[in-house]
Amino acid sequence: MTLYVNLADLLGQRIENGFYRPGDRLPSVRALSLEHGVSLSTVQQAYRLLEDNGLAAPKPKSGYFVPVGRTAPALPAVGRPALRPVEISQWDQVLELIRVVPNKDVIQLGRGMPDITSPTLKPLLRSLATISRRQDMASLYYDNIYGTHGLREQIARLLLDSGCQLTTNDLVITTGCSEALSTSIRAICKPGDIVAVDSPSFHGVMQMLKGFGLKALEIPTDPITGISLEALELALEQWPIKAIQLTPNCNNPLGYIMPEAHKKALLTLAQRYDVAIIEDDVYGDLAYTYPRPRTIKSYDEDGRVLLCSSFSKTLAPGVRIGWVAPGRYLEQVLHMKYISTGCTATQPQLAIAEFLEEGHYEPHLRRMRGQYQRSRDQMTDWVMRYFPQGTRVSRPQGGFMLWIELPEDFDTLRLNRALLGQGIQVAGGSIFSAAGKYRNCLRMNYASKPTAEIENAVKTVGSTIARLLSETV
């Protein structure tokens, strides 16, 4: 990433976090040049980028200022889950979300789909086509249970950016991040065990816990800093928790990046109470700032962190290739993988390894990070324009999911059913809770480039919310 983009990211983050407030004068070009050791032209380019993104406004002979009219929406409130283990429900609502077949007549604002239309994915498609035409038939054979050596080698190099020093022998290729998470959970837990989770939390993990006969203990989670360490420590003192499962980087659905100090403190807690951490980093490479945030795994010295990820969100979900670095639980994870899917499909592994080795991954990520950040800002503007006053909106630091909080007595299940008749789908908030909380919240996807069609869909969601609210008065 170029110097001016790095500088613009740093200043933009300070503006978004309130370090510079509306109307404040931003540092001079010369001051930033001296502070960061870059040229004056680099600073000027950074300010032009901030101006394009609506974060800075020039005033003749005065410098750059944070726009006075810039107002950030209120963030969602920290949830108040019951601090006790509960059995998971909501499968019928999850099924309602995922069984809708992709259809050009339905605008999918609820699914966790990346944008797969980018031209930077063409080399991957070429690799898939070339490998399928080869005469040596290598892609049709089983590989070993660990996955192809070439892909594991490329992933080990990729993980250096997240602070991890891993070898090919530390990694197991899986069928997407879902298998990485499910094998990790089963490697550690048995029916009846308790798993602490952030709240709201990824609905896929909720249903895994349900399917394996486990109980979830939801921990209050801040939309900026993540899981409450105080509440987690209290839970660890009171309950025999077997594992902590969370998504600390570009969280789904809140979008936060947990501060590095919190990651270290969380790992210290896990060590003190001798519990495993199952870390979902599937969105980590899509952080809007560079370098990307470190994983909790990067601080792990005793192998208690199982790092799970995949290419489903960074490349395409259809390739179904993920991985897990299970640390001390390697043998258990391998056994769970063997009795579930066995070896992962070889052809997409070979194609992705080639895509990475030829240097296509980083340019693709740069393009998608920029697109998603711009789409986040546009989607937030639309929500604030078309949704009822008082709507609270998350401020994602990566990925492509927006978490929206409506009045406490609002029912997003009813909203979704009303929207499906209009060719729109959102994700109701209750599926992100083991106990069915967050019924007044919804998650919306902003991965696609903003279009008039998507704006009209958001406008329709807002008007439908207003209508349903008026009917309940």
Buried (B, 14 or more C-beta within 10 A) or exposed (E): BEBBBBBBBBBBBBBBEEEBEBEEEBBEBEEBBEEBEBEEEBBBBBBBBBBEBBBBBBEEEEBBBBBEEBEBBEBBEBBEBEBEBBEBBBBEBBEBBBEBEEEEEBBBBBBBBBBEEBEBBEBBEBBBEEBEEEEEEEBEEEBEBBBBBBBBBBBBEBBEBBBBEBEBEBBBBBBBBBBBBBBBBBBBBEEEBBBBBBBBBBBBBBBBBBEBEBBBBBBBBBBBBBBBBEBBBEBBEEBEBBBBBBBBBBBBBBBBBBBBEBBEBBBEBBBEBEBBBBBBBBBBBBBBBBEBBBBBBBBBEEBBBBBBBBBBBBBBBEBBBBBBBBBEBBEBBBBBBEEEBEBBBBBBBBBBBBBBBEEBBBEBBBBBBBBBBBBBBBBBBBBBEBBBEEBBBBBBBBBBBBBBBBEEEBBBBBBBEBBBEBEBBBBBBBBBBBBBBBBBBBBBBBBBBBEEEBBBBBBBBBBBBBEBBEEEE
